Amino acid sequence: MIAFEKWKASRQADILAAQGDVSLIAMHDIKEAMSVAEVAGTWAPTSENPGLTLTATAADGLKINGELVDGVYKIIADETVVEAADGRTMMATSQPESNHLLAIWDMTCAARQNYVAIDTYAYNENAVFEGQLERDEQQTFSFSHTSDSAGTRQHESIGEIVVEIEGQTYRLRPFAAGAYSIIVFRDMTSGSETYGTGRMLLIKPDANGRVTLDFNYSFLPPCAFSPHFNCPMPPFSNRLKMAMTAGEKNVIWK
């Protein structure tokens, strides 16, 4: 499967990129103007959502697009990259109910040095299913998260994906992720052969709501690579009563 091998290679490249998951060393929720331990400057939430403002002097050595930051700059979420003199990079990002997050990456961190690869199942032709989107009036859905001690966060959701797997009908609840949606799921391999919290699958229903669920492309959530991510956990509807022996399994560390 050439497409599958290309996907595995692209995943490896993404993980090892400058803002790859394995290099995340901090995630700060910026609620007011403040400094952080890992990098220079003063960071503050913007008046609109999402985003941050950065206040720094040339002596701080921070750069945007190769230019030294000297004053107050608006940091556009998931777009503006701030570079430090030591090679660390920063971006504003967001997640439901946290619109002013500061993510910091360091390609020299211990996790990045100890990372080897992603252990992945061989392509499994029996792990491809056809589902149907059923839209509902509910525009959001509550997901628990790995780093939240209590409560849930509301994610946008397109509805339910109805699919039959090994004779059982499931109503899987995805959450919106740009032009796509993501199903976060657990199955009977979770915690033994695969990452315990669960895995994720990117989907995009067609105009008639039909959707192919190819679990060979299920991937590890960011929190499998760094504890600083706060990942949504599988709701009960997304817990499969079978072993989905397809897709990524676990991170291989030295």
N, C-alpha and C positions, 0 to 999 in steps of 0.2 A: 504494500500500500504506500505509494509514493507520497500521497497527500498526508497520510498519517506520519510518515517519517519527517516530512517537512514541518509538520505541526510540532513534533517533539523537539526538533532543532530550534524552532522559533521560540518555544517555551524556554529552552536552555539559554538562548541569547537574551531573552527578556529578563530572566532571573539575574543574569550577570551584568546587566546594563547599569549605567550610573545611578539610575533610580530604580534598580531592580529590588524585588521584595527582600532578598537575603541581606541587603545592605542597609535596611532601615534601622537606625539606632535610637530614634526618638519620635514621638508623636505628641505634640503639646496642644491642648485645647486653650486657645488664646481668648480669654474673656474680657481682658482689659490690657492697657499698655504694660508691657513687661519685658524683661530680659530672660533668656534661657541659658542653661548651663553649657550647652554644646557649641553655640556659635555667638558671635558678637551682634550688636545692634539692639534696637528696641522694636518689639513686634506688637501690633495692636489690631483689633478687629476693624473691618471697614464698616461704614454706615449701611451698606447694602450687603446682600448675601449672594454667594460666599466670597471670601477673600480676606486679605490682610494688608496692612501698611507696614513698611519697614522704615525706620529712622536710623541712619548710620552716618559716620564721617568717613572720609577717604582713608584715615588711619586704621579703620576697622578691617580694611582689605576685602570687603565684600564687592562682588561684581554682578552686573546683569548685562547679558549680551556683550561681555568683555569690557564693559565700562564700569569704573569704580562708582559705588554708591556714595553720594555725598549730599545728604538731605533726606527728604521724605518721598518715598516711592510707593505706589500702589502695586500690590502683588496680586495678579489675576490668578484665581484658583485653577490648578491643574494646567497652567500654561506658562507662567513666569518662573524661570529657574534662577535661583540666586546661588552664586558660587563663592566659597570661602577660599582663603589663601592656602589652606592645608588640603584642599581637594574635596572637602565636604560640600554637599549640595542641599538646597532647601527649596520647598515649594509649599504654597498654600493649597489646602485640599479641603474636602468636606465629606460628611456623611450625614444621614438623616439626624436631625436635631443637634448637629455639631457643624456649624457652617464656617467656623474660623479655626481650622486645624493647621498646625505647622508641622510638616513632615521633614525629617532630616536623615540624609543618607551618608554613609561613609564606606567607600569601597575597600578600605584597609581594616575594617572591623573584624573581630575574631570570627563571627559567623560566616562572613564572606570568605575568609581564608580557610575555614573548615568545611565549606560546602564542596560536595563532589558532583552530585547529579540528582536527577529525579528518577526513582525506581518506577517503572511503568509496565503494565501488562502488555503482552503481545496483542496485536489487533484481534478482536473477537467478533466474528461476523454475527453471532447470536445476541449481541448487545446493542442492536439497532431496532428502534421501535417507532411506530407512527402514532402520534397523539392528535388530539383536537382541543383547541382553545375554546373554553366557555367563558365569555366575558360576564361580569356581574356588576352590580351597582357599587360594590365596594372598591374604592379607588386606592385604598391603602390596606396594608396588612401588618400585624405586629410580629416582629422577629426579636428573639432574645439574642444577645451578643456575648462574645467570649470574654470581654473585659468589663462588662457591666455586672455589678454584684446583684442588682435587682431591677425589675422593670423591663420594659421592652421599648423598641424604637419602631416608628411607623415608616415602612417603605412603600413606595408606589408599586402597584401590582396590576398587571393586565387582566387578571382573572385566574382561572384554574386550567391546567393541562390534564385532560382526561386521557389515560393511556392504560392499556392492558399489558401486564408483564407476568409471564408464567401463570396465566389463568386468573390473575387477580387484577381488579380494576383499581387504579390509583387516581386521585385528584391532586396533582402536584401544584403547589403554590409557588410561582416564581416572583422575583422582585425586579423592578426595572433597572436597567443599566445602560443609559443612553439609548441607542437605536435597537438594542437587544434586551433580553431578559435573562436572568440567571436563576436556575434551580439549584438550591443548596440541599443536599440529601445525605442521608445515612443509609447503609445497607448492612447485610450480615458480615461483611468483611471489615467494617469500621472498628478500629481498636485492636484488630488482630493482624490482618494482612494490609490494611490501609489506614490512613490517618484517622485518628479516633473521633475528632470533632465532626468529620464529614468531608464531602467533596462538592465541587460545583460543576454545573453544565450550562454552557451558553446556548440559548435558543433564539429563534426568530420565526414566529408563525408567518405563513403566507397570507395573502389577502382574504382567503377563505377560512383562516384559522387553523389550517393544517400545519403540523410541525413534526419534523423528524428529530427524535431523541437518540443521538449516537453517543452512547456512554463511553465509547473509546476515547472521546475527546473530553471526558470529565477530568477536572484539574484540581490540584490542591489549593485551598484558600490561602491568602497571603499570610495568615497567622501561623501556617505550617513552617514558614521561613523566618518569621520575626515575631516575637511576643508583643511588639509595639503596635501591631495591627489589632483592630477591634472588629472581628468578623461576625456576620450574622450566622446563627445556628439553625439547623434544620427544624422546621416545625413538625408536629406529629404527622401531618399529612404527607410529608416528604421522607418518611422513614420506610424503606423498602424491606419486605419480609423475605428477602432472598439475597444471595451473594452476587453482587454485580462485579464480576471478575473482568473488568475493562477499565481503561484509563490509568491515570497516575495513582501510585500507591502511597509512597512516602518519600521524604527527603533522605538522601544518603549523605551522611556526614563522615568526616575523617575520624 
